[in-house]
Amino acid sequence: MHERISGNGMKISIAGLGYVGMSLAVLLAGKHQVRAMDISEERVSLVNNKKSPIADNDIERAFLLKDLSIIATTCPHTAFEGADYILVATPTDYDENLNHFDTSSVESIVKLAHEITTKAIVVIKSTVPVGFTESLYTQGYERILFSPEFLREGKALADNLNPSRIIVGAPCGDIKLLYFAQEFAGILRKSALSNAVPTLMMGSTEAEAVKLFANTYLALRVAFFNELDSYAEVRELNTKHIIDGVGLDPRIGSHYNNPSFGYGGYCLPKDTKQLLANYQHVPNNIMTAIVDANSTRKDFIAERVLLNNPKIVGIYRLTMKADSDNFRHSSVQGVIKRIKEKGVDVVIYEPSCERELFFNSRVIKNLNDFKKISDIIIANRYNNDLSDVAEKVYTRDVYARD
C-alpha cells in the first residue's frame, strides 16, 4: 500500500501535456501533488508559468482562479522519483504502413518509469492496441494498469470532472494489481464532481477494447448521419427535418447527429483503423464500412464544391471544433487534398496557424481579405463571421454546433 503524504494526498506524475495529460494534471492537482513531464520545453514553461499549453477554456480558467500544485519538467527522473502513480498520456498514432499504432512513446515511458522507481504503479491513459498492456506485463513490467479516457476535444477538463464512467484494467488477473486498480479508480472518482460515477474493474485487454469500440461506434454515428445528409442533398431534401424526426426515437437520440465533412481529430480516425486492423482473421462488414464511409464522404463534399467551378476555394478554419487549436487529422484536410488534385487553387483562413503555407496553400490571417479572394467558402462548422458572405458559403452544419 502506498505511503500517503499527510495533508497532501499522493504523489502523482503525468507523462505528456496534451489534452489527456493536462486535463488529468488539473483534475488531480486539487488533492494531490502533481508533477508533469513533457519533451516540449515550451509546454513545460507555460505550465510552470500558470498557463495552459492547450486550448481548453476550463483549464485556462482553472489556472487563473486556482492555486494549482503542478510542477512541470522535461526530466523523467525529476518527474517520476518518489511517485505513487505515473500516468502515461503520451501520443500514439496509427501507422498506415505498418497497420498498427505507433506506441513507441508509451513503451519508452513505461521502461523509464520502471527503471527510475521500484514502487510507482504505471497507468496507461494513451490509446493502445488491444492486448498491449498485457504484453508489457508479460515482458516483466509488472506494475502496470490501463485506464481509458473518454474526453471531448476542448472539453477535456469538464469531461474529467463529469466522467461518464471510470474503467481500470489490470493485466492477467493479477490480484495485487486489482487492488491498485480499485485504488486508482477511487482517486479519479473522488476528484470528480460526483462520487456516483459508474466504475468498472476488468482485464486490461478488455479495457483497451472498450476504448476502441466506443470511439468506433461514435465514428459510426458520424458516418451514418453524414450519409443521410449526402442522400438528402442529392435528392434536394431538408436534412435537418429528417434528422429531427429520426432523433426523436429515444433509442436513437439527438446526439452526435450533426453532419460534417467526416470524422477527424485526435481519436476517431486512428482508433477506427486500429480496431479494423485487430479484426484480421475475424469476419466483419461494419468495421470496414465505417473507415470506407469517411473517405467516401470527403469525395462527396469535394465533388459538390467543384460543381460550382470555383477558381479559388476558401477554407474557413482547419480546426475540428470551436474553442480548439487542433487541426491534426481534421476532416477538411481530406477535402482540401481532393480539391487541389483537380487543379483548383485553395486559400485558408486559420488564425491559430502560424505558417504562411499549409499543404502548399496560402494561409490568410485577415478575414475580410479571405472573404474577398474566395469564390466559394467551405466551412465544416458555420460561424456568424461568415453571415455577410452567406451566399458564398458551403457547409453541411445544419445545427450550427459541434
TIKOL-358436 format. One record per residue (C-alpha): x, y, z; residue number from 0. Coordinates in nm, 2 decimals, always signed. Example, Ala and Ser with C-alpha at 12.3 -4.5 7.8 and 13.67 -1.06 7.14 Angstrom:
BEGIN
@px = +1.23 | py = -0.45 | pz = +0.78 | num = 0
@px = +1.37 | py = -0.11 | pz = +0.71 | num = 1
This chain:
BEGIN
@px = +0.00 | py = +0.00 | pz = +0.00 | num = 0
@px = +0.13 | py = +0.35 | pz = -0.08 | num = 1
@px = +0.25 | py = +0.58 | pz = +0.19 | num = 2
@px = +0.04 | py = +0.89 | pz = +0.18 | num = 3
@px = +0.18 | py = +1.23 | pz = +0.24 | num = 4
@px = +0.00 | py = +1.39 | pz = +0.53 | num = 5
@px = -0.25 | py = +1.65 | pz = +0.41 | num = 6
@px = -0.12 | py = +1.65 | pz = +0.05 | num = 7
@px = -0.26 | py = +1.33 | pz = -0.09 | num = 8
@px = -0.05 | py = +1.12 | pz = -0.32 | num = 9
@px = +0.25 | py = +1.19 | pz = -0.54 | num = 10
@px = +0.12 | py = +1.16 | pz = -0.90 | num = 11
@px = +0.33 | py = +1.20 | pz = -1.20 | num = 12
@px = +0.20 | py = +1.26 | pz = -1.55 | num = 13
@px = +0.39 | py = +1.20 | pz = -1.88 | num = 14
@px = +0.26 | py = +1.41 | pz = -2.16 | num = 15
@px = +0.10 | py = +1.75 | pz = -2.15 | num = 16
@px = -0.16 | py = +1.72 | pz = -2.43 | num = 17
@px = -0.54 | py = +1.71 | pz = -2.38 | num = 18
@px = -0.54 | py = +1.40 | pz = -2.17 | num = 19
@px = -0.23 | py = +1.47 | pz = -1.96 | num = 20
@px = -0.31 | py = +1.84 | pz = -1.90 | num = 21
@px = -0.67 | py = +1.78 | pz = -1.80 | num = 22
@px = -0.56 | py = +1.50 | pz = -1.56 | num = 23
@px = -0.30 | py = +1.72 | pz = -1.41 | num = 24
@px = -0.55 | py = +2.00 | pz = -1.34 | num = 25
@px = -0.81 | py = +1.75 | pz = -1.22 | num = 26
@px = -0.58 | py = +1.58 | pz = -0.97 | num = 27
@px = -0.38 | py = +1.89 | pz = -0.85 | num = 28
@px = -0.65 | py = +1.99 | pz = -0.61 | num = 29
@px = -0.60 | py = +1.69 | pz = -0.38 | num = 30
@px = -0.26 | py = +1.55 | pz = -0.48 | num = 31
@px = +0.10 | py = +1.66 | pz = -0.55 | num = 32
@px = +0.13 | py = +1.66 | pz = -0.93 | num = 33
@px = +0.45 | py = +1.66 | pz = -1.13 | num = 34
@px = +0.42 | py = +1.66 | pz = -1.51 | num = 35
@px = +0.68 | py = +1.57 | pz = -1.78 | num = 36
@px = +0.68 | py = +1.67 | pz = -2.14 | num = 37
@px = +0.95 | py = +1.67 | pz = -2.41 | num = 38
@px = +0.84 | py = +2.02 | pz = -2.51 | num = 39
@px = +1.02 | py = +2.29 | pz = -2.32 | num = 40
@px = +0.76 | py = +2.54 | pz = -2.44 | num = 41
@px = +0.47 | py = +2.34 | pz = -2.28 | num = 42
@px = +0.67 | py = +2.29 | pz = -1.96 | num = 43
@px = +0.74 | py = +2.66 | pz = -1.94 | num = 44
@px = +0.38 | py = +2.75 | pz = -1.99 | num = 45
@px = +0.26 | py = +2.52 | pz = -1.71 | num = 46
@px = +0.52 | py = +2.65 | pz = -1.47 | num = 47
@px = +0.41 | py = +3.00 | pz = -1.55 | num = 48
@px = +0.05 | py = +2.90 | pz = -1.47 | num = 49
@px = -0.07 | py = +2.90 | pz = -1.83 | num = 50
@px = -0.24 | py = +2.62 | pz = -2.03 | num = 51
@px = -0.04 | py = +2.47 | pz = -2.32 | num = 52
@px = -0.37 | py = +2.36 | pz = -2.49 | num = 53
@px = -0.69 | py = +2.53 | pz = -2.59 | num = 54
@px = -0.94 | py = +2.44 | pz = -2.33 | num = 55
@px = -1.14 | py = +2.72 | pz = -2.16 | num = 56
@px = -1.19 | py = +2.53 | pz = -1.84 | num = 57
@px = -0.82 | py = +2.45 | pz = -1.80 | num = 58
@px = -0.73 | py = +2.81 | pz = -1.88 | num = 59
@px = -0.98 | py = +2.93 | pz = -1.62 | num = 60
@px = -0.85 | py = +2.69 | pz = -1.36 | num = 61
@px = -0.50 | py = +2.83 | pz = -1.39 | num = 62
@px = -0.64 | py = +3.18 | pz = -1.34 | num = 63
@px = -0.87 | py = +3.10 | pz = -1.04 | num = 64
@px = -0.69 | py = +2.83 | pz = -0.85 | num = 65
@px = -0.35 | py = +2.78 | pz = -0.70 | num = 66
@px = -0.28 | py = +2.46 | pz = -0.88 | num = 67
@px = +0.01 | py = +2.25 | pz = -0.74 | num = 68
@px = +0.16 | py = +2.13 | pz = -1.07 | num = 69
@px = +0.53 | py = +2.12 | pz = -1.13 | num = 70
@px = +0.64 | py = +2.06 | pz = -1.49 | num = 71
@px = +0.97 | py = +1.94 | pz = -1.61 | num = 72
@px = +1.14 | py = +1.78 | pz = -1.92 | num = 73
@px = +1.34 | py = +1.55 | pz = -1.69 | num = 74
@px = +1.19 | py = +1.20 | pz = -1.63 | num = 75
@px = +1.39 | py = +1.15 | pz = -1.31 | num = 76
@px = +1.26 | py = +1.47 | pz = -1.16 | num = 77
@px = +0.91 | py = +1.38 | pz = -1.26 | num = 78
@px = +0.90 | py = +1.02 | pz = -1.16 | num = 79
@px = +1.12 | py = +0.97 | pz = -0.85 | num = 80
@px = +0.90 | py = +0.91 | pz = -0.54 | num = 81
@px = +0.58 | py = +0.89 | pz = -0.73 | num = 82
@px = +0.29 | py = +0.67 | pz = -0.62 | num = 83
@px = +0.13 | py = +0.67 | pz = -0.96 | num = 84
@px = +0.27 | py = +0.75 | pz = -1.30 | num = 85
@px = +0.01 | py = +0.83 | pz = -1.57 | num = 86
@px = +0.12 | py = +0.78 | pz = -1.93 | num = 87
@px = -0.06 | py = +1.03 | pz = -2.16 | num = 88
@px = +0.18 | py = +1.05 | pz = -2.45 | num = 89
@px = +0.05 | py = +1.04 | pz = -2.81 | num = 90
@px = +0.00 | py = +0.73 | pz = -3.01 | num = 91
@px = -0.08 | py = +0.73 | pz = -3.38 | num = 92
@px = -0.19 | py = +0.48 | pz = -3.64 | num = 93
@px = +0.08 | py = +0.39 | pz = -3.88 | num = 94
@px = -0.07 | py = +0.33 | pz = -4.22 | num = 95
@px = +0.23 | py = +0.14 | pz = -4.35 | num = 96
@px = +0.27 | py = -0.10 | pz = -4.05 | num = 97
@px = -0.11 | py = -0.13 | pz = -4.00 | num = 98
@px = -0.09 | py = -0.07 | pz = -3.62 | num = 99
@px = -0.05 | py = +0.21 | pz = -3.36 | num = 100
@px = +0.29 | py = +0.36 | pz = -3.31 | num = 101
@px = +0.32 | py = +0.30 | pz = -2.93 | num = 102
@px = +0.69 | py = +0.39 | pz = -2.90 | num = 103
@px = +0.63 | py = +0.69 | pz = -2.68 | num = 104
@px = +0.43 | py = +0.48 | pz = -2.43 | num = 105
@px = +0.68 | py = +0.20 | pz = -2.43 | num = 106
@px = +0.96 | py = +0.44 | pz = -2.36 | num = 107
@px = +0.78 | py = +0.60 | pz = -2.07 | num = 108
@px = +0.69 | py = +0.26 | pz = -1.92 | num = 109
@px = +1.05 | py = +0.15 | pz = -1.94 | num = 110
@px = +1.18 | py = +0.47 | pz = -1.79 | num = 111
@px = +0.93 | py = +0.45 | pz = -1.51 | num = 112
@px = +1.03 | py = +0.10 | pz = -1.41 | num = 113
@px = +1.40 | py = +0.20 | pz = -1.42 | num = 114
@px = +1.36 | py = +0.51 | pz = -1.21 | num = 115
@px = +1.12 | py = +0.39 | pz = -0.94 | num = 116
@px = +1.05 | py = +0.05 | pz = -0.79 | num = 117
@px = +0.72 | py = +0.14 | pz = -0.62 | num = 118
@px = +0.51 | py = +0.35 | pz = -0.86 | num = 119
@px = +0.22 | py = +0.20 | pz = -1.04 | num = 120
@px = +0.22 | py = +0.29 | pz = -1.41 | num = 121
@px = -0.13 | py = +0.37 | pz = -1.55 | num = 122
@px = -0.15 | py = +0.39 | pz = -1.93 | num = 123
@px = -0.41 | py = +0.65 | pz = -2.04 | num = 124
@px = -0.29 | py = +0.67 | pz = -2.40 | num = 125
@px = -0.49 | py = +0.48 | pz = -2.66 | num = 126
@px = -0.32 | py = +0.15 | pz = -2.74 | num = 127
@px = -0.39 | py = -0.17 | pz = -2.94 | num = 128
@px = -0.59 | py = -0.45 | pz = -2.78 | num = 129
@px = -0.36 | py = -0.67 | pz = -2.58 | num = 130
@px = -0.08 | py = -0.40 | pz = -2.55 | num = 131
@px = -0.08 | py = -0.37 | pz = -2.17 | num = 132
@px = -0.08 | py = -0.74 | pz = -2.10 | num = 133
@px = +0.21 | py = -0.78 | pz = -2.35 | num = 134
@px = +0.42 | py = -0.54 | pz = -2.15 | num = 135
@px = +0.32 | py = -0.72 | pz = -1.83 | num = 136
@px = +0.44 | py = -1.05 | pz = -1.96 | num = 137
@px = +0.77 | py = -0.88 | pz = -2.06 | num = 138
@px = +0.83 | py = -0.80 | pz = -1.70 | num = 139
@px = +0.67 | py = -0.46 | pz = -1.65 | num = 140
@px = +0.46 | py = -0.59 | pz = -1.36 | num = 141
@px = +0.34 | py = -0.26 | pz = -1.21 | num = 142
@px = +0.11 | py = -0.16 | pz = -1.49 | num = 143
@px = -0.26 | py = -0.08 | pz = -1.55 | num = 144
@px = -0.47 | py = +0.05 | pz = -1.83 | num = 145
@px = -0.74 | py = +0.31 | pz = -1.79 | num = 146
@px = -0.91 | py = +0.45 | pz = -2.10 | num = 147
@px = -1.01 | py = +0.82 | pz = -2.12 | num = 148
@px = -1.33 | py = +0.94 | pz = -2.28 | num = 149
@px = -1.27 | py = +1.31 | pz = -2.35 | num = 150
@px = -1.40 | py = +1.56 | pz = -2.60 | num = 151
@px = -1.15 | py = +1.80 | pz = -2.75 | num = 152
@px = -1.18 | py = +2.14 | pz = -2.59 | num = 153
@px = -1.39 | py = +1.99 | pz = -2.31 | num = 154
@px = -1.12 | py = +1.77 | pz = -2.16 | num = 155
@px = -1.13 | py = +1.90 | pz = -1.80 | num = 156
@px = -1.51 | py = +1.92 | pz = -1.80 | num = 157
@px = -1.53 | py = +1.55 | pz = -1.91 | num = 158
@px = -1.28 | py = +1.45 | pz = -1.64 | num = 159
@px = -1.48 | py = +1.64 | pz = -1.38 | num = 160
@px = -1.80 | py = +1.48 | pz = -1.50 | num = 161
@px = -1.70 | py = +1.13 | pz = -1.63 | num = 162
@px = -1.95 | py = +0.91 | pz = -1.80 | num = 163
@px = -1.77 | py = +0.61 | pz = -1.64 | num = 164
@px = -1.44 | py = +0.52 | pz = -1.49 | num = 165
@px = -1.27 | py = +0.20 | pz = -1.62 | num = 166
@px = -0.95 | py = +0.05 | pz = -1.49 | num = 167
@px = -0.80 | py = -0.27 | pz = -1.63 | num = 168
@px = -0.54 | py = -0.50 | pz = -1.46 | num = 169
@px = -0.35 | py = -0.75 | pz = -1.68 | num = 170
@px = -0.36 | py = -1.13 | pz = -1.63 | num = 171
@px = -0.59 | py = -1.12 | pz = -1.33 | num = 172
@px = -0.31 | py = -1.00 | pz = -1.10 | num = 173
@px = -0.47 | py = -0.97 | pz = -0.76 | num = 174
@px = -0.22 | py = -0.72 | pz = -0.63 | num = 175
@px = -0.27 | py = -0.50 | pz = -0.94 | num = 176
@px = -0.65 | py = -0.53 | pz = -0.90 | num = 177
@px = -0.61 | py = -0.36 | pz = -0.56 | num = 178
@px = -0.43 | py = -0.07 | pz = -0.72 | num = 179
@px = -0.68 | py = -0.06 | pz = -1.00 | num = 180
@px = -0.96 | py = -0.01 | pz = -0.74 | num = 181
@px = -0.75 | py = +0.25 | pz = -0.56 | num = 182
@px = -0.68 | py = +0.44 | pz = -0.87 | num = 183
@px = -1.04 | py = +0.44 | pz = -0.97 | num = 184
@px = -1.12 | py = +0.58 | pz = -0.63 | num = 185
@px = -0.87 | py = +0.86 | pz = -0.69 | num = 186
@px = -1.04 | py = +0.96 | pz = -1.01 | num = 187
@px = -1.39 | py = +0.93 | pz = -0.86 | num = 188
@px = -1.30 | py = +1.15 | pz = -0.56 | num = 189
@px = -1.16 | py = +1.41 | pz = -0.79 | num = 190
@px = -1.48 | py = +1.42 | pz = -1.00 | num = 191
@px = -1.77 | py = +1.65 | pz = -0.91 | num = 192
@px = -1.98 | py = +1.35 | pz = -0.81 | num = 193
@px = -1.89 | py = +1.03 | pz = -0.64 | num = 194
@px = -2.17 | py = +0.85 | pz = -0.81 | num = 195
@px = -1.97 | py = +0.76 | pz = -1.13 | num = 196
@px = -2.02 | py = +0.42 | pz = -1.28 | num = 197
@px = -1.70 | py = +0.23 | pz = -1.21 | num = 198
@px = -1.58 | py = -0.09 | pz = -1.38 | num = 199
@px = -1.29 | py = -0.32 | pz = -1.30 | num = 200
@px = -1.18 | py = -0.56 | pz = -1.57 | num = 201
@px = -0.89 | py = -0.71 | pz = -1.76 | num = 202
@px = -0.66 | py = -0.46 | pz = -1.92 | num = 203
@px = -0.72 | py = -0.61 | pz = -2.26 | num = 204
@px = -1.10 | py = -0.57 | pz = -2.22 | num = 205
@px = -1.05 | py = -0.21 | pz = -2.11 | num = 206
@px = -0.84 | py = -0.14 | pz = -2.42 | num = 207
@px = -1.12 | py = -0.29 | pz = -2.64 | num = 208
@px = -1.38 | py = -0.07 | pz = -2.46 | num = 209
@px = -1.19 | py = +0.24 | pz = -2.57 | num = 210
@px = -1.16 | py = +0.14 | pz = -2.94 | num = 211
@px = -1.51 | py = +0.01 | pz = -2.97 | num = 212
@px = -1.66 | py = +0.32 | pz = -2.80 | num = 213
@px = -1.48 | py = +0.55 | pz = -3.04 | num = 214
@px = -1.56 | py = +0.34 | pz = -3.34 | num = 215
@px = -1.93 | py = +0.35 | pz = -3.25 | num = 216
@px = -1.91 | py = +0.73 | pz = -3.24 | num = 217
@px = -1.74 | py = +0.72 | pz = -3.58 | num = 218
@px = -2.03 | py = +0.50 | pz = -3.70 | num = 219
@px = -2.28 | py = +0.76 | pz = -3.59 | num = 220
@px = -2.09 | py = +1.04 | pz = -3.76 | num = 221
@px = -2.07 | py = +0.83 | pz = -4.08 | num = 222
@px = -2.44 | py = +0.74 | pz = -4.06 | num = 223
@px = -2.57 | py = +1.09 | pz = -4.04 | num = 224
@px = -2.32 | py = +1.21 | pz = -4.30 | num = 225
@px = -2.46 | py = +0.95 | pz = -4.54 | num = 226
@px = -2.81 | py = +1.06 | pz = -4.45 | num = 227
@px = -2.71 | py = +1.41 | pz = -4.54 | num = 228
@px = -2.55 | py = +1.31 | pz = -4.87 | num = 229
@px = -2.88 | py = +1.14 | pz = -4.96 | num = 230
@px = -3.08 | py = +1.44 | pz = -4.87 | num = 231
@px = -2.85 | py = +1.68 | pz = -5.05 | num = 232
@px = -2.86 | py = +1.48 | pz = -5.38 | num = 233
@px = -3.24 | py = +1.44 | pz = -5.35 | num = 234
@px = -3.28 | py = +1.80 | pz = -5.25 | num = 235
@px = -3.45 | py = +1.72 | pz = -4.92 | num = 236
@px = -3.43 | py = +1.90 | pz = -4.59 | num = 237
@px = -3.16 | py = +1.72 | pz = -4.39 | num = 238
@px = -3.25 | py = +1.89 | pz = -4.06 | num = 239
@px = -3.61 | py = +1.78 | pz = -4.08 | num = 240
@px = -3.51 | py = +1.42 | pz = -4.15 | num = 241
@px = -3.26 | py = +1.41 | pz = -3.86 | num = 242
@px = -3.50 | py = +1.58 | pz = -3.62 | num = 243
@px = -3.76 | py = +1.31 | pz = -3.70 | num = 244
@px = -3.51 | py = +1.03 | pz = -3.67 | num = 245
@px = -3.36 | py = +1.15 | pz = -3.35 | num = 246
@px = -3.69 | py = +1.17 | pz = -3.16 | num = 247
@px = -3.68 | py = +0.79 | pz = -3.13 | num = 248
@px = -3.53 | py = +0.76 | pz = -2.78 | num = 249
@px = -3.34 | py = +0.45 | pz = -2.90 | num = 250
@px = -3.15 | py = +0.68 | pz = -3.14 | num = 251
@px = -3.15 | py = +1.02 | pz = -2.97 | num = 252
@px = -3.03 | py = +1.36 | pz = -3.09 | num = 253
@px = -2.66 | py = +1.34 | pz = -3.00 | num = 254
@px = -2.37 | py = +1.31 | pz = -3.24 | num = 255
@px = -2.60 | py = +1.37 | pz = -3.53 | num = 256
@px = -2.48 | py = +1.70 | pz = -3.69 | num = 257
@px = -2.35 | py = +1.64 | pz = -4.05 | num = 258
@px = -1.99 | py = +1.73 | pz = -4.12 | num = 259
@px = -1.71 | py = +1.67 | pz = -4.37 | num = 260
@px = -1.63 | py = +1.34 | pz = -4.20 | num = 261
@px = -1.50 | py = +1.23 | pz = -3.86 | num = 262
@px = -1.15 | py = +1.35 | pz = -3.78 | num = 263
@px = -0.93 | py = +1.48 | pz = -3.49 | num = 264
@px = -0.70 | py = +1.31 | pz = -3.25 | num = 265
@px = -0.90 | py = +0.99 | pz = -3.19 | num = 266
@px = -1.17 | py = +0.86 | pz = -3.43 | num = 267
@px = -0.96 | py = +0.82 | pz = -3.75 | num = 268
@px = -0.67 | py = +0.63 | pz = -3.58 | num = 269
@px = -0.89 | py = +0.43 | pz = -3.34 | num = 270
@px = -1.13 | py = +0.31 | pz = -3.61 | num = 271
@px = -0.83 | py = +0.20 | pz = -3.83 | num = 272
@px = -0.66 | py = +0.03 | pz = -3.54 | num = 273
@px = -0.98 | py = -0.16 | pz = -3.44 | num = 274
@px = -1.02 | py = -0.27 | pz = -3.80 | num = 275
@px = -0.66 | py = -0.39 | pz = -3.80 | num = 276
@px = -0.74 | py = -0.60 | pz = -3.49 | num = 277
@px = -1.02 | py = -0.77 | pz = -3.70 | num = 278
@px = -0.77 | py = -0.96 | pz = -3.91 | num = 279
@px = -0.90 | py = -1.32 | pz = -3.93 | num = 280
@px = -1.23 | py = -1.21 | pz = -3.77 | num = 281
@px = -1.53 | py = -1.18 | pz = -4.00 | num = 282
@px = -1.66 | py = -0.82 | pz = -4.03 | num = 283
@px = -1.85 | py = -0.59 | pz = -4.26 | num = 284
@px = -1.94 | py = -0.29 | pz = -4.04 | num = 285
@px = -1.59 | py = -0.20 | pz = -3.93 | num = 286
@px = -1.46 | py = -0.19 | pz = -4.28 | num = 287
@px = -1.76 | py = +0.02 | pz = -4.40 | num = 288
@px = -1.70 | py = +0.28 | pz = -4.12 | num = 289
@px = -1.35 | py = +0.35 | pz = -4.24 | num = 290
@px = -1.45 | py = +0.35 | pz = -4.61 | num = 291
@px = -1.75 | py = +0.57 | pz = -4.55 | num = 292
@px = -1.53 | py = +0.85 | pz = -4.41 | num = 293
@px = -1.33 | py = +0.86 | pz = -4.73 | num = 294
@px = -1.65 | py = +0.85 | pz = -4.95 | num = 295
@px = -1.79 | py = +1.15 | pz = -4.76 | num = 296
@px = -1.48 | py = +1.36 | pz = -4.83 | num = 297
@px = -1.51 | py = +1.26 | pz = -5.20 | num = 298
@px = -1.87 | py = +1.37 | pz = -5.20 | num = 299
@px = -1.80 | py = +1.71 | pz = -5.03 | num = 300
@px = -1.52 | py = +1.79 | pz = -5.28 | num = 301
@px = -1.74 | py = +1.70 | pz = -5.57 | num = 302
@px = -2.02 | py = +1.92 | pz = -5.46 | num = 303
@px = -1.79 | py = +2.21 | pz = -5.41 | num = 304
@px = -1.64 | py = +2.17 | pz = -5.75 | num = 305
@px = -1.98 | py = +2.17 | pz = -5.92 | num = 306
@px = -1.96 | py = +2.55 | pz = -5.87 | num = 307
@px = -1.65 | py = +2.57 | pz = -6.09 | num = 308
@px = -1.46 | py = +2.79 | pz = -5.85 | num = 309
@px = -1.12 | py = +2.93 | pz = -5.93 | num = 310
@px = -1.03 | py = +2.99 | pz = -5.57 | num = 311
@px = -1.18 | py = +2.78 | pz = -5.28 | num = 312
@px = -1.15 | py = +2.93 | pz = -4.94 | num = 313
@px = -1.13 | py = +2.70 | pz = -4.63 | num = 314
@px = -1.28 | py = +2.86 | pz = -4.32 | num = 315
@px = -1.08 | py = +2.71 | pz = -4.03 | num = 316
@px = -0.88 | py = +2.40 | pz = -4.01 | num = 317
@px = -0.97 | py = +2.32 | pz = -3.65 | num = 318
@px = -1.21 | py = +2.03 | pz = -3.58 | num = 319
@px = -1.42 | py = +2.22 | pz = -3.33 | num = 320
@px = -1.49 | py = +2.56 | pz = -3.18 | num = 321
@px = -1.25 | py = +2.65 | pz = -2.89 | num = 322
@px = -0.99 | py = +2.41 | pz = -3.02 | num = 323
@px = -0.64 | py = +2.46 | pz = -3.16 | num = 324
@px = -0.62 | py = +2.11 | pz = -3.31 | num = 325
@px = -0.62 | py = +2.06 | pz = -3.68 | num = 326
@px = -0.42 | py = +1.74 | pz = -3.69 | num = 327
@px = -0.63 | py = +1.49 | pz = -3.90 | num = 328
@px = -0.92 | py = +1.74 | pz = -3.93 | num = 329
@px = -1.16 | py = +1.61 | pz = -4.19 | num = 330
@px = -1.14 | py = +1.93 | pz = -4.40 | num = 331
@px = -0.78 | py = +1.84 | pz = -4.48 | num = 332
@px = -0.90 | py = +1.55 | pz = -4.69 | num = 333
@px = -1.14 | py = +1.78 | pz = -4.88 | num = 334
@px = -0.85 | py = +2.02 | pz = -4.94 | num = 335
@px = -0.64 | py = +1.74 | pz = -5.09 | num = 336
@px = -0.92 | py = +1.63 | pz = -5.32 | num = 337
@px = -0.99 | py = +1.99 | pz = -5.44 | num = 338
@px = -0.62 | py = +2.06 | pz = -5.51 | num = 339
@px = -0.59 | py = +1.74 | pz = -5.70 | num = 340
@px = -0.84 | py = +1.89 | pz = -5.95 | num = 341
@px = -0.61 | py = +2.19 | pz = -6.01 | num = 342
@px = -0.82 | py = +2.44 | pz = -5.81 | num = 343
@px = -0.64 | py = +2.70 | pz = -5.60 | num = 344
@px = -0.71 | py = +2.69 | pz = -5.23 | num = 345
@px = -0.66 | py = +2.96 | pz = -4.96 | num = 346
@px = -0.71 | py = +2.90 | pz = -4.59 | num = 347
@px = -0.83 | py = +3.12 | pz = -4.31 | num = 348
@px = -0.69 | py = +2.98 | pz = -3.98 | num = 349
@px = -0.59 | py = +3.24 | pz = -3.72 | num = 350
@px = -0.43 | py = +2.97 | pz = -3.50 | num = 351
@px = -0.19 | py = +2.85 | pz = -3.78 | num = 352
@px = +0.14 | py = +3.03 | pz = -3.76 | num = 353
@px = +0.26 | py = +2.91 | pz = -4.10 | num = 354
@px = +0.23 | py = +3.11 | pz = -4.42 | num = 355
@px = +0.16 | py = +2.79 | pz = -4.62 | num = 356
@px = -0.04 | py = +2.48 | pz = -4.53 | num = 357
@px = -0.04 | py = +2.19 | pz = -4.77 | num = 358
@px = +0.13 | py = +2.45 | pz = -5.01 | num = 359
@px = -0.19 | py = +2.67 | pz = -4.98 | num = 360
@px = -0.17 | py = +3.02 | pz = -4.87 | num = 361
@px = -0.28 | py = +3.09 | pz = -4.51 | num = 362
@px = -0.46 | py = +3.43 | pz = -4.49 | num = 363
@px = -0.48 | py = +3.59 | pz = -4.14 | num = 364
@px = -0.72 | py = +3.87 | pz = -4.24 | num = 365
@px = -1.08 | py = +3.75 | pz = -4.25 | num = 366
@px = -1.20 | py = +4.03 | pz = -4.48 | num = 367
@px = -0.92 | py = +3.96 | pz = -4.73 | num = 368
@px = -1.00 | py = +3.59 | pz = -4.72 | num = 369
@px = -1.37 | py = +3.66 | pz = -4.79 | num = 370
@px = -1.29 | py = +3.88 | pz = -5.09 | num = 371
@px = -1.05 | py = +3.65 | pz = -5.26 | num = 372
@px = -1.26 | py = +3.33 | pz = -5.22 | num = 373
@px = -1.51 | py = +3.23 | pz = -5.49 | num = 374
@px = -1.66 | py = +2.98 | pz = -5.26 | num = 375
@px = -1.60 | py = +2.93 | pz = -4.89 | num = 376
@px = -1.63 | py = +2.59 | pz = -4.73 | num = 377
@px = -1.68 | py = +2.56 | pz = -4.36 | num = 378
@px = -1.70 | py = +2.23 | pz = -4.17 | num = 379
@px = -1.86 | py = +2.43 | pz = -3.89 | num = 380
@px = -2.05 | py = +2.75 | pz = -3.96 | num = 381
@px = -1.98 | py = +3.08 | pz = -3.78 | num = 382
@px = -2.16 | py = +3.41 | pz = -3.78 | num = 383
@px = -1.83 | py = +3.56 | pz = -3.90 | num = 384
@px = -1.95 | py = +3.44 | pz = -4.25 | num = 385
@px = -2.30 | py = +3.59 | pz = -4.24 | num = 386
@px = -2.21 | py = +3.88 | pz = -4.47 | num = 387
@px = -2.10 | py = +3.63 | pz = -4.74 | num = 388
@px = -2.35 | py = +3.36 | pz = -4.67 | num = 389
@px = -2.42 | py = +3.32 | pz = -5.05 | num = 390
@px = -2.06 | py = +3.21 | pz = -5.09 | num = 391
@px = -2.06 | py = +2.95 | pz = -4.80 | num = 392
@px = -2.08 | py = +2.58 | pz = -4.85 | num = 393
@px = -2.14 | py = +2.39 | pz = -4.52 | num = 394
@px = -2.33 | py = +2.08 | pz = -4.41 | num = 395
@px = -2.35 | py = +2.21 | pz = -4.05 | num = 396
@px = -2.73 | py = +2.20 | pz = -4.01 | num = 397
@px = -2.74 | py = +2.27 | pz = -3.64 | num = 398
@px = -2.46 | py = +2.54 | pz = -3.61 | num = 399
@px = -2.29 | py = +2.34 | pz = -3.34 | num = 400
@px = -2.02 | py = +2.08 | pz = -3.29 | num = 401
